[in-house]
Amino acid sequence: MPVKVTLHQYSANEIKVYTNKCTSVKEESYLKYLKSKSSELTDLLELFIEGGNPREEILKCKIDVIQYRFKPKITEAARLLKNTQKRFEYNLKRSTN
């Protein structure tokens, strides 16, 4: 049987601290995912280049395309994570006062 959780005993800032921490964990894992996916694809193409592939120029262009696609997403995810962490710290200070 599900347990009903009531948040009436917590202040608004304490609830925001909890929400911000949950959001921070999600955003951090998404940022790690984006970085690892970009790195994995780039490393794989570099592995093919090192093997003496005759299509080396095409592969280098594909690396540039991968970096072009992932860089804005990684930058945005890092920005969101930084903002969430600032909100977390702000609400934490307000909830302890």
Summary of the structure (lengths in Angstrom):
residues: 97
radius of gyration: 21.0
end to end distance: 36.7
largest distance: 67.1
contacts: 218
relative contact order: 0.15
helix: 82%
strand: 0%
